[in-house]
Amino acid sequence: MENQGKKMLESAQALITKTAEKMKLDSEMIKRLIEPEFAHEFALTITMDNGNKKVFKGWRIQHNSALGPYKGGIRFHKDTVREEVQALGTLMSIKCAVAGLPYGGGKGGIAVDPKTLSKTELERLSRAFVAKITPIIGEDVDVPAPDVNTTPQIMAWMLDEYQKVVGYKSPATFTGKPIALGGSLGRTEATGRGGLFVLQALLSKLSQKSKVKSQNLTVAVQGFGNVGYYFAKLATEVGFKIVAISDSKSGVYDKNGIDLDRALKNKKEKGTVSYGKTISNEELLELDVDVLVPAALENMVNDKNMAKIKAGIIVEMANGPLTQEAYEYLAKKGKVIVPDVLANSGGVTVSYLEWVQGKAGYFWSEKEVNDKLKVMINKAFEAIWKKSLEKKIPLKQAAFEVAIERITSALV
Ligand code: NAD
């Protein structure tokens, strides 16, 4: 897994270097964009339920703070390694800049399979991590959030531990909290909703150029978790036809549109979304649809299946769902690919709105949050669309250029 982490880091750094070289930035500036400002590594010792001590490795990488406090989630995963955390922290600097947020980028992680821990062990590990990072985080310094396998409950333990040590309330130090502790309405659906706003903005531009129809488009969504489910649900509500969905076990196809309630009920009761015509994940990716939305994991579209992708538009809702090779191949074939740093930035944008509410001690209705998200996402999209037209470059390259321009202009 160390190799996979290394590959992720090399790929993130290569993307930045390539873009920065095209922008004619000098090598010292490129180093400032690549090297993390701080890389913290911890050994976390907790007492297990059986009385034995156990040691876990953890990291907090603070990549770049030119635009504001470091922002990024904390993941608990057995395969987490330092290089992966650094890669994700680097991409958070880009994503926050793309989204126009007053944040830098960071990421945290612990190498642990949380399924092997009891609830009390998980709480002790979460609190032990915060004991280590307390001196280096804070609402104006570094603002962590949930990521893979970390939840609002874990944020609640982490915030509680932080506040105990510092001796005052500081809800804006963590986002993704339960509503009762200062979480934001609309956060749960935010990533899916933001992705839908981006798709709608894109279609409106493409239909002006009469490149695509904008009515009754067919969509296939891979992944039926937080991101995939809400994307599919909200897209159906505004008239898109979701013809296929899938999760890690299997998928379902329905040319008349998926019954999402039925799929959700099946997943809860039988452990699979499938009903009616079952399809595999591979088949879903290769469907002849207008829009493909990979919303599960990284590297799902790769050298093995890239030649079979038929959709004209691909919205990267997961982080890194296309390998670099597949991305380049599909971009060359003229597919319109919305990069993850823009497509899934609705999540961090509403985390930002949670932070603003926490700092002000004043909370908005769900409609107010959703309206603000729409304004911010549309603004982010416009800047990238404009850059892409001006320079005749794909949206991904345009997103990296916009982000690098914003970061370097703040690096004094
Ligand atoms: P999740 O754990 O809620 O859901 C993941 C989904 O993917 C599940 O339905 C799972 O069954 C499915 N899946 C797993 N392996 C699969 C496979 N091999 N084939 C098909 N489906 C598979 O996670 P999530 O929060 O929905 O995140 C999904 C992706 O979006 C991740 O890449 C994550 O980093 C990214 N993301 C999430 C957010 C957020 O706010 N949740 C924000 C930005 C990016």
Residues whose N, C-alpha, C, O or C-beta is under 5 A from the ligand:
A	BS01	NAD	T191 G223 F224 G225 N226 V227 G228 S246 D247 S248 N281 A295 A296 L297 M317 A318 N319 N344 G347
